[in-house]
Structure formats: structure tokens, C-alpha cells
Amino acid sequence: MVTQQHSYDFRPVTEKDLALIARWLREPHVAEWWDDPD
């Protein structure tokens, strides 16, 4: 049985998420895989 404290869910990305995503994409360990030079 899964408890609430150990569960997660997915939701659509919103405009409010863009700054967080941009910051995440600048992390060196992420940019190594997802960096787009264009």
C-alpha cells in the first residue's frame, strides 16, 4: 500500500514552472545531457 508521504503525481507544466525549468536546465549535470546550442 502506498502512503501519501511517499506518493507523487504528474500535472501539466504551467507558465509558473518556466523559471524553475530554466534554472534546472542550467545545472551542469543536466546541461550535459539537455543543453541545446541553438
C-alpha positions in Angstrom: 0.0 0.0 0.0 1.3 3.4 -0.9 1.1 6.2 1.6 0.6 9.8 0.8 4.0 10.9 2.0 5.7 8.6 -0.5 3.5 9.2 -3.5 3.8 11.6 -6.4 1.7 12.7 -9.3 2.2 14.5 -12.6 0.5 17.7 -13.7 0.7 19.8 -16.9 3.5 22.4 -17.0 2.3 25.9 -16.5 3.9 29.3 -17.1 4.7 29.5 -13.4 7.1 26.5 -13.9 9.3 28.0 -16.6 11.8 29.8 -14.3 12.3 26.6 -12.4 12.8 24.6 -15.6 15.2 27.2 -16.9 17.2 27.1 -13.7 17.3 23.3 -13.8 18.5 23.2 -17.4 21.4 25.5 -16.5 22.7 22.9 -13.9 25.9 21.4 -15.3 24.8 17.8 -14.7 21.6 18.5 -16.6 23.1 20.7 -19.4 25.5 17.9 -20.1 22.5 15.9 -21.5 19.9 18.5 -22.4 22.0 21.6 -23.5 20.8 22.9 -26.8 23.4 25.1 -28.5 20.8 26.7 -30.8 
